[in-house]
Amino acid sequence: MVQSRKPTDCHPGATGAGRRIYDLLRNQIADGTLVPGARAPSTRSLAAELAVSRTTVTAAYEQLAAEGFLVTAMGRVARVASPLAAPAAPGTNASRRARRAPSLSGFGRRLTGIGMPALPDAEPVRFDFLYGAVASRDFPTLVWRRAYQAELLRQQRSLYYVPPEGDAWLRSALQGYLRRARGLACEAEQILVVHGSQQAIDPCARLLLDAGDAFVFEDPGYLMARRCFEATGARCLTTPVDEHGLDTASLSQDERVRLAYVTPSHQFPLGGVLPIGRRLDLLQWAARHDAWIVEDDYDGEFRYGQRPIDALQSIDTDGRVIYIGTFSKALSPQLRLGYLVLPPELVPVFRQAKRLPATRASIIE
Ligand SMILES: Cc1ncc(COP(=O)(O)O)c(C=O)c1O
């Protein structure tokens, strides 16, 4: 007889009689109650004992057989498989591993040691000071739904992968928008569509910095970007900001500096707009150090009263500025849609870098 013990809930979300039978037998195999070679209870008797249909029991046995826990054959009673065929029960490996520190790459070790900002509470609050949230009533739901449906119908021609750099039509629309709204004269080929600006910052860190290099970072600045750069093992050279953004007179002359991350159109979090004099200083500094500038234009669309100031990349004649834009502030961070405008020489390597973890772009969203 199967000794009915409460099955462990090792599979969150598992429900139903079949799932309970599966767990029950799997646990009994794992803890040795059912030893290798032992007969499993007959499907008929187990069904009667648990007051479930025989089909339910048979389905659970078939699953256990498919996973190598039971050996079944037509007309024969099911038996527990040999120990070699039976993988350890879930949880066993995990709990054994949890006791020792996992063996990680240098990147993994650095990441473990890096403190991340806490995720916001899901609990509703009376006054929400969370920055960057978009009021749901401002989202153009109807227009979005219409466009979404039209796009779904248009896409039916093929459901194959989209190129990693993103849909050609979206990139060409972005090219036009960036020229009009941000003063950027780029080719659509320079645009790489990604899942939000955070996913744009990550390859900048990985592709442009080595451990031991240094990067310039605004103080105070956007912590999640800083963490991306620090995870490479590069040193953070914090540079003060004032009401006009980055204080370019304080830029480090460290010879290992390879990159500066800046938010010139709206310094994060203080809001200063970097004046033209400082923009030129920054570009000249980058030229002297042969350094890249990562321009995070996370909310460059927003200005009160006057046209948004053009992007830093629009006055870069030396191909040093990597521009990052996002739909998170103007539409919604739930879209996870952002883009990079890359200096032409960086396009191939950034496309490759995007292809490795993500393969291709999303086209439907
Ligand atoms: C300065 C800055 N950069 C980047 C991001 C990330 O934006 P995204 O949602 O596009 O990843 C944020 C998010 O608030 C931000 O404040």
The ligand as a Gaussian input file, in Angstrom:
#p B3LYP/6-31G(d) Opt

LIG

0 1
 C       18.401000      57.763000     -16.089000
 C       17.700000      56.492000     -16.475000
 N       18.217000      55.733000     -17.423000
 C       17.639000      54.577000     -17.783000
 C       16.497000      54.124000     -17.180000
 C       15.917000      52.789000     -17.579000
 O       14.899000      52.936000     -18.461000
 P       14.310000      51.744000     -19.324000
 O       12.942000      51.492000     -18.772000
 O       14.259000      52.248000     -20.727000
 O       15.203000      50.554000     -19.186000
 C       15.906000      54.885000     -16.185000
 C       14.687000      54.415000     -15.516000
 O       14.063000      55.068000     -14.733000
 C       16.519000      56.106000     -15.810000
 O       15.986000      56.878000     -14.858000

